[in-house]
């Protein structure tokens, strides 16, 4: 098997990596604002919406609730952003990475599971019925998407015979995994949308139950939660590049540039899908997740295992 062609950079590069993730999140928010403006027919281009929203929330006072568990509430609202930062630590930018973990694929899965805790804590900590309903709705979605997502990550790991993200990217020379693992790629993308509480997985935000988990969030807390959602979309798109899209492979441009181009392209698709996919009721999606997605991705893993065994 090809060795991972990655170099571990000093810890000081974590700050530029966080800044790059922030720029990707701002780009996603700007595109989302632009698409919202086009959908609603407003005259504002929407591209400046993220900056106006940041300024508005920074001036807004934090809401307090009677008997709220403030510590858990604050941890939950800031947790999604922390998850995104932890995910990008194992994503190679070309041949550079912050951590070259032998179990980098499992690292993503571990971070993904944290979304269950953070979103639910956001709903629980506020001591509000509407927030708590939103938290339980997210857990219901999580029961449906988590196992398919886990087995979707198995496919590229088996194809590369490694759990190292750099090795998975290097194993795609000549043929990207997305070409012969399309089911795993689609399920992975659905998982990214789910952990970001995005698109079809928006019932946790629950406009029909007065705001869901974000019902009582305001000021900096709401800013961190909403920013964390965009950051998770960006981190998920970045992780898909070495797992399914060939890493930094591509003509003319350097490897790091191709990683950014592919990440931006997939991130734009994620943002665009917000208005193209119907909202999934948790009970119906659980049925689809267990009866459709899980068998489909297990069949994908079986095919990958047979091909990998034949190659070896």
Protein Blocks (a to p, Z undefined) as FASTA:
>chain_A
ZZddbddddfklmmmmmmmmmmmmmmmmmmmmmmmmmmnopabeolmmmmmmmmmmmmpc
cdddehiafklmmmmmmmmmmmmmmmmmmmcghjacfbdcfklmmmmmmmmmmmmmmmmm
mmmmnopaklmmmmmmmmmmmmmmmmmmmmmmmmmmmmnopabfklmmmmmgoiafklmm
mmmmmmmmmmmmmmnopajlmmmnommngoijmlmgghjllmmmmmmmmmmmmmmmmmmm
mmmnopjacehiafklmmmmmmmmmmmmmmmmmmmpccddfklmmmmmmmmmmmmmmmmm
mmmmmmmmmmZZ
